[in-house]
Amino acid sequence: MNSLHDAYCSSPEWAEILVGEVLPWGLAGLPEPEYAVELGGGFGASTAYLLDWARRLTVIEADATLAAGLTARFPTVDVRHADARRVPLADGVADAVVCFTMLHHVTPPAAQDELFFEAARLLRPGGWFAGTDSVASDRLREFHDGDVYEPLDPQTLPVRLMAAGFGEVDVEVGDRLRFRARR
């Protein structure tokens, strides 16, 4: 991430928005899982929230420094330094796989599709893949100057999720994008 993006994503202001608005909206109506996998824990604001949502939690983080920070901050969480497209967990282990405001950092779209297939692989039958992301805008493209910025297309997302093996796909767009899909 560029330094501005890094500073914002690690700020208390962003954590407050994530915990106060984004996560409650992203998870509204979903059953609390026994075991959840979070893809892209980042600085840990969503992880802190998910500790009260799932009985057991594994976090996958591609950045080694962020993964080490998550491990230190959350000793009861299984943190894995790994690519979310190749998670070192067995097939069908999770009741829920979630990711929040991170998919636009996965490029190209074919890599996002690999992540969707991996989420489906990790889920038990009936499990949920859910998350949120930003909606494409010139302002966000500017904010991501020097970063990876591959916003999701809400029009094609349902078909992409179904191709990865999901049913009951729901995509909602407002100020942000929310998706849910059931394996």
C-alpha positions as CSV (number, residue, x, y, z in Angstrom):
1,M,0.0,0.0,0.0
2,N,1.1,3.6,-0.5
3,S,1.9,5.5,2.7
4,L,-1.4,7.4,2.7
5,H,-3.4,4.2,2.3
6,D,-1.3,2.4,4.9
7,A,-1.8,5.2,7.4
8,Y,-5.6,5.3,6.9
9,C,-6.1,1.5,7.1
10,S,-4.2,1.4,10.3
11,S,-6.0,4.4,11.9
12,P,-8.6,4.3,14.7
13,E,-10.9,6.3,12.4
14,W,-10.9,3.4,9.8
15,A,-11.3,0.8,12.6
16,E,-14.3,2.7,13.9
17,I,-16.0,2.8,10.5
18,L,-15.2,-0.9,9.9
19,V,-16.5,-2.1,13.2
20,G,-19.3,0.4,13.5
21,E,-20.7,0.2,10.0
22,V,-19.0,-2.1,7.5
23,L,-18.9,-5.4,9.5
24,P,-22.4,-5.2,11.0
25,W,-23.8,-4.6,7.5
26,G,-21.6,-7.2,5.9
27,L,-22.6,-9.9,8.4
28,A,-26.2,-8.9,9.1
29,G,-28.5,-11.9,9.0
30,L,-25.8,-14.6,8.7
31,P,-25.6,-17.3,11.4
32,E,-22.7,-17.1,13.8
33,P,-20.3,-19.8,12.7
34,E,-18.5,-22.4,14.8
35,Y,-15.3,-21.9,12.6
36,A,-14.6,-19.0,10.3
37,V,-11.7,-18.1,8.1
38,E,-11.0,-14.4,7.4
39,L,-9.1,-13.7,4.2
40,G,-6.9,-10.6,4.5
41,G,-6.8,-9.6,8.2
42,G,-4.7,-6.5,7.5
43,F,-4.2,-4.4,10.6
44,G,-6.7,-6.4,12.6
45,A,-9.8,-4.2,13.0
46,S,-12.0,-6.8,11.4
47,T,-10.3,-9.6,13.2
48,A,-11.1,-8.0,16.6
49,Y,-14.7,-7.9,15.7
50,L,-14.8,-11.5,14.3
51,L,-13.5,-12.8,17.6
52,D,-17.0,-12.2,19.1
53,W,-18.7,-13.5,16.0
54,A,-17.1,-16.9,15.5
55,R,-16.1,-19.5,18.2
56,R,-12.9,-20.3,16.3
57,L,-11.1,-18.1,13.8
58,T,-8.2,-18.5,11.3
59,V,-6.9,-15.4,9.6
60,I,-5.0,-15.6,6.3
61,E,-2.7,-12.6,5.6
62,A,-0.4,-12.3,2.6
63,D,1.9,-9.6,4.1
64,A,4.4,-11.1,6.5
65,T,4.7,-8.0,8.6
66,L,0.9,-7.7,9.0
67,A,0.6,-11.4,9.7
68,A,3.3,-11.1,12.5
69,G,1.4,-8.2,13.9
70,L,-1.9,-10.1,13.9
71,T,-0.2,-13.1,15.6
72,A,1.1,-10.8,18.4
73,R,-2.1,-8.9,18.9
74,F,-4.4,-12.0,18.8
75,P,-2.8,-15.0,20.5
76,T,-6.0,-17.1,20.5
77,V,-6.3,-16.7,16.7
78,D,-4.7,-19.1,14.2
79,V,-2.9,-16.6,11.9
80,R,-1.4,-17.9,8.7
81,H,1.0,-16.0,6.5
82,A,-0.3,-17.2,3.1
83,D,-1.9,-16.2,-0.2
84,A,-5.7,-16.3,0.0
85,R,-5.8,-18.1,-3.3
86,R,-3.9,-21.0,-1.7
87,V,-4.9,-21.4,1.9
88,P,-3.1,-24.1,3.9
89,L,-6.2,-25.6,5.3
90,A,-8.2,-28.8,4.4
91,D,-11.2,-28.9,2.2
92,G,-14.6,-28.2,3.8
93,V,-13.3,-27.1,7.2
94,A,-15.1,-23.8,7.7
95,D,-18.7,-22.7,8.3
96,A,-17.9,-19.2,7.0
97,V,-15.2,-17.5,4.9
98,V,-15.2,-13.7,5.0
99,C,-13.2,-10.8,3.6
100,F,-13.7,-7.1,4.1
101,T,-12.4,-4.3,1.9
102,M,-9.6,-6.4,0.5
103,L,-10.7,-7.9,-2.8
104,H,-9.8,-4.7,-4.7
105,H,-6.2,-5.5,-3.8
106,V,-6.3,-8.7,-5.7
107,T,-5.4,-8.4,-9.4
108,P,-6.2,-9.4,-12.1
109,P,-9.8,-10.4,-11.9
110,A,-8.7,-14.0,-12.7
111,A,-6.8,-13.9,-9.4
112,Q,-10.0,-12.8,-7.6
113,D,-11.8,-15.8,-9.2
114,E,-9.1,-18.1,-7.8
115,L,-9.8,-16.6,-4.4
116,F,-13.5,-17.3,-4.9
117,F,-12.8,-21.0,-5.8
118,E,-10.5,-21.2,-2.7
119,A,-13.3,-19.9,-0.5
120,A,-15.7,-22.5,-1.9
121,R,-13.1,-25.2,-1.3
122,L,-12.7,-24.2,2.4
123,L,-16.4,-24.2,3.1
124,R,-18.6,-27.1,4.4
125,P,-21.7,-27.6,2.4
126,G,-24.2,-24.9,3.4
127,G,-21.4,-22.6,4.6
128,W,-21.3,-18.9,3.7
129,F,-18.8,-16.8,1.8
130,A,-19.5,-13.1,2.7
131,G,-17.8,-9.8,2.6
132,T,-17.7,-6.2,1.6
133,D,-15.6,-4.0,-0.7
134,S,-15.5,-0.5,-2.0
135,V,-17.4,0.6,-5.1
136,A,-15.2,1.8,-7.9
137,S,-14.6,5.6,-8.1
138,D,-12.1,8.0,-9.4
139,R,-11.4,9.2,-5.9
140,L,-10.5,5.7,-4.7
141,R,-8.4,5.1,-7.8
142,E,-6.5,8.3,-6.8
143,F,-6.2,7.1,-3.2
144,H,-4.7,3.8,-4.4
145,D,-2.0,5.6,-6.6
146,G,0.9,3.2,-6.5
147,D,-1.2,0.4,-5.1
148,V,-3.1,-2.5,-6.6
149,Y,-6.6,-1.3,-7.3
150,E,-8.9,-3.8,-9.1
151,P,-12.5,-2.9,-8.1
152,L,-15.1,-5.6,-8.3
153,D,-17.8,-5.2,-11.0
154,P,-21.1,-5.7,-9.1
155,Q,-22.8,-6.7,-12.4
156,T,-20.5,-9.6,-13.1
157,L,-19.9,-10.7,-9.4
158,P,-22.9,-13.0,-9.1
159,V,-21.9,-15.0,-12.2
160,R,-18.3,-15.2,-11.0
161,L,-19.4,-16.5,-7.6
162,M,-21.7,-19.0,-9.2
163,A,-18.9,-20.2,-11.5
164,A,-16.8,-20.8,-8.3
165,G,-19.5,-23.2,-7.0
166,F,-21.7,-20.9,-5.0
167,G,-25.5,-20.6,-4.9
168,E,-27.9,-18.3,-3.2
169,V,-25.7,-15.4,-4.4
170,D,-26.7,-11.9,-3.3
171,V,-24.9,-8.7,-4.2
172,E,-26.0,-5.4,-2.8
173,V,-24.6,-2.0,-3.8
174,G,-24.9,1.2,-1.8
175,D,-22.0,3.3,-0.6
176,R,-20.2,0.0,-0.5
177,L,-20.6,-3.4,-2.1
178,R,-21.8,-6.4,0.0
179,F,-21.9,-10.0,-1.2
180,R,-23.0,-13.3,0.3
181,A,-22.9,-16.7,-1.4
182,R,-23.7,-20.1,0.0
183,R,-21.8,-23.3,-0.9
